[in-house]
Amino acid sequence: MIIIRKLGKQLKERLKRSPAVAILGPRQVGKTTLAKQLENDYIYLDMENPRDIAKLQDAYTFLENLQNQTVIIDEVQLLPELFSLLRPLIDAKRTPARFILLGSASPELVKGVSETLAGRISYNELSPIGLTELPDTITYEQHWFRGGFPESLLSENDDLSKEWIDDFIVSYVERDLAKMFGVDLAATLLRNFWSMLAHTNGNLFNAESFARSLGVSAPTVNRYLDFLEGGYLIRRLQPWFVNAKKRLIKSPKIYIRDTGILHRLLNISAYNDLFGHPAIGASWEGYVIEQIYQLKTKQTELFFYRTQTGAECDLVLVQGITPLACIEIKLSNAPTVSKGFINCTQDLEPKYKYIITPNSETYASSNEITITSLKHFLINILPEIQQ
């Protein structure tokens, strides 16, 4: 089954203007497949292939001889010195689509990357397959349970999906993260930490508490959190500060970005097993936040809002310094409006107020709050309010 990624159209436009385009995202998300669809005439180099690495012994000369073709460099973070070479190569011949760089690690965390290629490169993130990219044959329930990684989502059955995710988790823990960032990571500690994050998914993060449980220091915990975030595996949702007179929560919330990975870390074996599990609410909340993140514009930022008296807004869409929309995320298709959410909207005074559910009709509720389904919000409402 072929799924058309929405990022493809954007990338084609950027390749018409930029000499270098970077596609960033977690491993196995489909970056290589997408990159090869963008250009017909390309040279592909994989920095995990010894033969391709050997070709780059004299990287400048080799790449200079390919100036009339698009060069795709996969897992570019494994050879960070390439970044400093690309700058003079691009400046010598500044034509569009010279390089497509694929990376599984945030450039800010890759050791040895001293050149930013500012003004020469367009950075783009490819997330796992989103809800609005699904064919009609895949339901939102299947997508929510299995997550958006192609191999998991498109598996013939849930057992094969679980097997793939289990292998994916082991690979990241034992090899991938350490290799991507050029650091030593303790596999057992990383696995335990990742599992603990899953069990506290969507909760406020306290490094000291995790450090005590893991028997390490708080700086070590924060370091491991940085690497999981830099590998596009977790999301750190920051609180929104707007009212200096209020006593506000200032710790971030942490979410496992892909719910398929979350459910395997929690050992949830089937979709029906989600129901009754204490993690179901946080799983749905994280799923909704991730789907909105994938479709937000660069001008829109995501936060949550919580006062120390307990009033909370699950998601605040902010443009500049202005709250655009307050969103409460509910698993029920017949939700009630909580007093805490109303208090938050009174504090923030956003232009729009929504409660997002799995499948409800779209209708206006009290206090000018609109109740709507996730899919309707993503397709019909989010593009309109971000204009």
C-alpha positions as CSV (number, residue, x, y, z in Angstrom):
1,M,0.0,0.0,0.0
2,I,1.4,3.4,-1.0
3,I,0.6,6.3,1.3
4,I,1.1,9.8,-0.1
5,R,2.9,12.0,2.4
6,K,1.7,15.6,2.6
7,L,5.3,16.8,3.2
8,G,6.2,15.7,-0.3
9,K,4.5,18.7,-2.0
10,Q,6.2,21.1,0.4
11,L,9.6,19.5,-0.2
12,K,9.2,19.7,-4.0
13,E,8.6,23.5,-3.7
14,R,11.6,24.0,-1.5
15,L,13.9,22.0,-3.8
16,K,13.0,24.5,-6.5
17,R,14.6,27.3,-4.4
18,S,17.1,25.8,-1.9
19,P,20.4,24.2,-2.7
20,A,20.0,21.9,0.3
21,V,17.0,20.4,1.9
22,A,17.1,18.3,5.1
23,I,14.4,15.8,6.0
24,L,14.6,15.0,9.7
25,G,12.6,12.5,11.7
26,P,12.9,9.2,13.6
27,R,14.4,6.1,12.0
28,Q,12.1,3.9,9.8
29,V,9.6,6.8,9.3
30,G,10.0,6.8,5.5
31,K,12.5,9.5,4.9
32,T,14.5,7.6,2.3
33,T,11.4,6.5,0.4
34,L,10.1,10.0,0.2
35,A,13.5,11.5,-0.8
36,K,13.8,9.1,-3.7
37,Q,10.4,10.1,-5.0
38,L,11.4,13.8,-5.1
39,E,14.0,13.6,-7.8
40,N,14.5,11.4,-10.8
41,D,18.3,11.9,-11.3
42,Y,20.0,11.4,-8.0
43,I,23.0,9.7,-6.4
44,Y,22.2,7.9,-3.1
45,L,24.7,7.6,-0.3
46,D,24.0,5.8,3.0
47,M,26.3,6.7,5.9
48,E,25.6,3.2,7.4
49,N,27.0,1.5,4.3
50,P,30.8,1.0,4.4
51,R,31.0,1.2,0.6
52,D,29.4,4.6,0.6
53,I,31.5,5.8,3.4
54,A,34.6,4.7,1.5
55,K,33.5,6.9,-1.4
56,L,33.8,9.9,0.8
57,Q,37.4,9.5,1.9
58,D,38.0,12.6,-0.2
59,A,34.4,13.9,0.2
60,Y,34.9,17.3,-1.3
61,T,36.3,16.0,-4.6
62,F,33.7,13.3,-4.8
63,L,30.8,15.6,-4.2
64,E,32.2,18.4,-6.4
65,N,32.2,16.0,-9.3
66,L,28.4,15.4,-8.8
67,Q,27.4,19.0,-9.0
68,N,25.0,18.4,-11.8
69,Q,23.0,15.8,-9.9
70,T,21.0,15.7,-6.7
71,V,23.0,13.9,-4.0
72,I,20.9,12.2,-1.3
73,I,22.9,11.5,1.9
74,D,21.2,9.2,4.4
75,E,21.8,9.2,8.1
76,V,24.0,12.3,7.6
77,Q,24.5,12.8,11.4
78,L,26.8,9.8,11.4
79,L,29.4,11.8,9.4
80,P,28.9,15.3,10.9
81,E,32.1,16.7,9.3
82,L,30.1,16.7,6.0
83,F,28.3,19.7,7.1
84,S,31.4,21.9,7.0
85,L,32.2,20.6,3.5
86,L,28.8,21.3,2.1
87,R,29.1,25.0,2.7
88,P,31.9,25.7,0.2
89,L,30.4,23.2,-2.2
90,I,27.1,25.0,-2.2
91,D,28.7,28.5,-2.4
92,A,30.8,27.4,-5.4
93,K,27.6,26.4,-7.3
94,R,24.5,27.7,-5.7
95,T,21.9,25.8,-7.7
96,P,18.6,24.3,-6.3
97,A,18.3,20.7,-5.2
98,R,22.0,19.9,-5.0
99,F,21.7,18.0,-1.7
100,I,18.9,16.2,0.1
101,L,20.1,15.4,3.6
102,L,18.3,12.7,5.7
103,G,18.8,12.7,9.4
104,S,17.4,10.8,12.4
105,A,18.8,13.2,15.0
106,S,18.3,16.8,15.8
107,P,21.2,18.8,14.3
108,E,21.6,20.8,17.6
109,L,22.6,17.6,19.4
110,V,25.0,16.0,16.9
111,K,28.5,16.2,18.2
112,G,30.9,18.1,15.8
113,V,28.3,19.9,13.7
114,S,29.9,23.4,13.7
115,E,28.4,24.7,10.5
116,T,24.7,25.5,10.4
117,L,24.4,26.1,6.7
118,A,22.3,29.1,7.6
119,G,20.7,30.5,4.5
120,R,21.7,27.5,2.4
121,I,19.4,24.7,3.8
122,S,15.7,24.2,4.4
123,Y,15.0,21.9,7.5
124,N,11.8,19.8,7.4
125,E,10.5,17.2,9.8
126,L,8.8,14.0,8.6
127,S,6.7,12.6,11.3
128,P,5.1,9.2,11.4
129,I,2.0,8.9,9.1
130,G,-0.7,11.2,10.3
131,L,-4.4,10.7,10.6
132,T,-5.2,12.9,7.6
133,E,-2.8,10.9,5.4
134,L,-4.6,7.6,6.0
135,P,-6.4,5.7,3.2
136,D,-10.0,4.8,3.8
137,T,-9.1,1.2,4.6
138,I,-7.3,2.2,7.8
139,T,-9.5,3.5,10.7
140,Y,-8.4,6.0,13.3
141,E,-8.7,3.2,16.0
142,Q,-6.1,1.2,14.1
143,H,-3.9,4.2,13.6
144,W,-4.2,5.3,17.3
145,F,-3.3,1.7,18.5
146,R,-0.5,0.9,16.1
147,G,1.0,4.3,15.7
148,G,2.2,5.9,12.4
149,F,5.4,4.1,11.6
150,P,4.7,2.6,8.1
151,E,6.0,-1.0,9.0
152,S,3.8,-1.1,12.1
153,L,0.7,0.6,10.7
154,L,0.6,-1.4,7.5
155,S,1.3,-4.8,9.1
156,E,-1.1,-7.6,8.2
157,N,-2.1,-8.1,11.8
158,D,-1.6,-6.7,15.3
159,D,0.9,-9.5,16.2
160,L,3.2,-8.5,13.3
161,S,2.8,-4.8,14.2
162,K,3.8,-5.5,17.8
163,E,6.8,-7.6,16.7
164,W,8.1,-4.8,14.5
165,I,7.7,-2.2,17.3
166,D,9.4,-4.4,19.8
167,D,12.4,-4.8,17.5
168,F,12.4,-1.0,16.9
169,I,12.5,-0.3,20.6
170,V,15.4,-2.8,21.2
171,S,17.3,-1.3,18.3
172,Y,17.0,2.2,19.6
173,V,17.9,1.2,23.1
174,E,20.9,-1.0,22.3
175,R,22.4,0.8,19.3
176,D,20.7,3.6,17.5
177,L,20.5,6.5,19.9
178,A,24.2,6.1,21.1
179,K,25.3,5.8,17.5
180,M,23.3,8.8,16.2
181,F,24.7,11.2,18.8
182,G,28.2,9.7,19.1
183,V,27.8,9.1,22.9
184,D,27.9,6.2,25.3
185,L,24.4,5.4,26.7
186,A,23.6,2.6,29.2
187,A,21.1,0.4,27.4
188,T,19.4,-0.8,30.6
189,L,19.1,2.7,32.0
190,L,17.7,4.0,28.7
191,R,15.1,1.2,28.5
192,N,14.0,1.7,32.1
193,F,13.8,5.5,31.6
194,W,11.8,5.1,28.4
195,S,9.4,2.7,30.1
196,M,9.0,5.1,33.1
197,L,8.2,7.9,30.7
198,A,5.5,5.7,29.1
199,H,3.9,5.0,32.5
200,T,3.9,8.7,33.3
201,N,2.9,9.8,29.7
202,G,1.3,13.2,29.7
203,N,2.4,14.0,33.3
204,L,4.5,16.8,34.6
205,F,8.2,15.9,34.4
206,N,10.4,16.0,37.5
207,A,14.0,15.1,36.8
208,E,14.8,14.6,40.5
209,S,12.0,12.0,40.9
210,F,13.2,10.0,37.9
211,A,16.8,10.3,39.1
212,R,15.9,8.7,42.5
213,S,14.0,5.9,40.9
214,L,16.8,5.1,38.4
215,G,19.6,5.6,40.8
216,V,21.4,8.3,38.8
217,S,21.7,12.1,38.9
218,A,19.2,14.6,37.7
219,P,21.6,15.9,35.0
220,T,21.9,12.3,33.7
221,V,18.2,12.0,33.5
222,N,17.9,15.4,31.6
223,R,20.7,14.2,29.2
224,Y,18.8,11.0,28.4
225,L,15.6,13.1,27.9
226,D,17.5,15.4,25.5
227,F,18.6,12.4,23.4
228,L,15.1,10.9,23.3
229,E,13.7,14.2,22.2
230,G,16.5,14.8,19.7
231,G,15.7,11.4,18.2
232,Y,12.1,12.5,17.7
233,L,10.8,9.9,20.1
234,I,9.3,12.1,22.9
235,R,7.7,15.5,23.0
236,R,8.4,18.0,25.7
237,L,5.3,20.2,25.9
238,Q,6.1,23.4,27.7
239,P,3.6,25.4,29.9
240,W,2.3,28.7,28.7
241,F,3.1,31.7,31.0
242,V,0.9,34.7,30.4
243,N,-0.5,35.9,33.7
244,A,2.2,37.0,36.2
245,K,-0.5,37.3,39.0
246,K,-1.4,33.6,38.8
247,R,0.6,30.9,40.4
248,L,1.3,28.6,37.4
249,I,2.9,25.2,36.9
250,K,6.3,25.6,35.2
251,S,7.4,22.0,34.6
252,P,6.9,20.5,31.1
253,K,4.8,17.6,30.2
254,I,6.4,14.6,28.5
255,Y,4.6,12.5,25.8
256,I,5.8,9.5,23.9
257,R,5.2,10.8,20.4
258,D,4.1,7.6,18.6
259,T,1.2,5.9,20.4
260,G,2.2,2.5,18.9
261,I,5.5,2.7,20.7
262,L,3.7,4.0,23.8
263,H,1.3,1.0,23.8
264,R,4.2,-1.5,23.4
265,L,6.2,0.1,26.3
266,L,3.0,-0.3,28.4
267,N,2.6,-3.9,27.1
268,I,-0.9,-3.2,25.8
269,S,-1.5,-6.1,23.3
270,A,-4.8,-5.2,21.6
271,Y,-6.9,-2.2,20.9
272,N,-9.7,-3.4,23.2
273,D,-7.1,-3.7,26.0
274,L,-6.7,0.1,26.0
275,F,-10.2,0.4,27.5
276,G,-10.0,0.1,31.2
277,H,-6.2,0.7,31.2
278,P,-5.3,3.7,33.3
279,A,-3.1,5.1,30.5
280,I,-5.9,5.4,27.9
281,G,-6.8,9.0,28.6
282,A,-3.1,10.1,28.4
283,S,-2.7,8.0,25.3
284,W,-5.6,9.7,23.5
285,E,-4.4,13.1,24.7
286,G,-0.9,12.5,23.3
287,Y,-2.3,11.2,20.1
288,V,-4.4,14.3,19.5
289,I,-1.5,16.6,20.3
290,E,0.8,14.8,17.9
291,Q,-1.8,15.0,15.1
292,I,-2.2,18.7,15.6
293,Y,1.5,19.3,15.8
294,Q,1.9,17.6,12.4
295,L,-0.4,20.1,10.7
296,K,0.4,23.3,12.5
297,T,2.1,26.2,10.7
298,K,5.5,27.5,11.7
299,Q,3.7,30.6,13.2
300,T,1.8,28.4,15.7
301,E,3.3,27.0,18.8
302,L,1.9,24.4,21.2
303,F,1.7,24.7,25.0
304,F,-0.4,23.6,27.9
305,Y,-1.7,25.8,30.7
306,R,-2.2,24.8,34.4
307,T,-2.6,26.8,37.5
308,Q,-1.5,25.6,40.9
309,T,-5.1,25.5,42.0
310,G,-5.8,22.8,39.4
311,A,-7.4,24.6,36.5
312,E,-5.9,23.1,33.3
313,C,-6.1,23.5,29.5
314,D,-4.6,20.4,27.7
315,L,-3.4,22.4,24.7
316,V,-3.0,26.1,23.9
317,L,-2.3,27.2,20.3
318,V,-0.2,30.4,20.4
319,Q,0.8,32.8,17.7
320,G,3.5,35.2,18.8
321,I,2.4,36.1,22.3
322,T,-1.3,35.7,21.7
323,P,-3.2,32.6,22.7
324,L,-5.1,31.6,19.5
325,A,-7.1,28.6,20.8
326,C,-7.7,26.7,24.0
327,I,-8.3,23.0,23.6
328,E,-9.5,20.4,26.0
329,I,-9.1,16.8,24.9
330,K,-11.8,14.3,25.8
331,L,-12.1,10.6,25.1
332,S,-15.9,10.8,25.5
333,N,-18.1,11.6,22.5
334,A,-20.6,13.3,24.9
335,P,-18.2,15.5,26.9
336,T,-19.1,17.9,29.7
337,V,-17.4,21.3,29.9
338,S,-15.2,21.3,33.1
339,K,-15.1,24.3,35.3
340,G,-11.3,24.2,35.2
341,F,-11.3,24.6,31.4
342,I,-13.7,27.5,31.7
343,N,-11.4,29.2,34.2
344,C,-8.4,28.7,31.8
345,T,-10.3,30.3,28.9
346,Q,-11.2,33.2,31.2
347,D,-7.5,33.6,32.1
348,L,-6.2,33.4,28.5
349,E,-9.1,34.9,26.6
350,P,-8.3,33.0,23.3
351,K,-10.2,33.7,20.1
352,Y,-11.3,30.1,19.8
353,K,-12.2,27.4,22.4
354,Y,-12.6,23.7,21.5
355,I,-13.2,20.3,23.1
356,I,-11.9,17.6,20.8
357,T,-13.4,14.1,20.9
358,P,-12.9,10.9,18.8
359,N,-16.1,11.0,16.9
360,S,-18.7,13.5,18.1
361,E,-20.7,15.8,15.8
362,T,-19.6,19.4,15.7
363,Y,-21.8,21.7,17.7
364,A,-21.6,24.8,20.0
365,S,-21.7,24.3,23.7
366,S,-21.9,26.7,26.6
367,N,-19.4,29.5,27.1
368,E,-18.8,29.7,23.3
369,I,-17.0,26.4,23.3
370,T,-17.2,24.2,20.2
371,I,-17.2,20.5,20.5
372,T,-15.9,18.6,17.5
373,S,-14.2,15.4,16.4
374,L,-10.4,15.2,15.9
375,K,-10.6,14.5,12.2
376,H,-13.0,17.4,11.6
377,F,-10.8,19.7,13.6
378,L,-7.7,18.7,11.6
379,I,-9.3,19.0,8.2
380,N,-11.8,21.8,8.5
381,I,-11.0,24.0,11.6
382,L,-7.2,24.0,12.1
383,P,-6.4,25.4,8.6
384,E,-9.0,28.1,8.9
385,I,-8.0,29.4,12.4
386,Q,-4.3,29.5,11.5
387,Q,-4.8,31.8,8.5
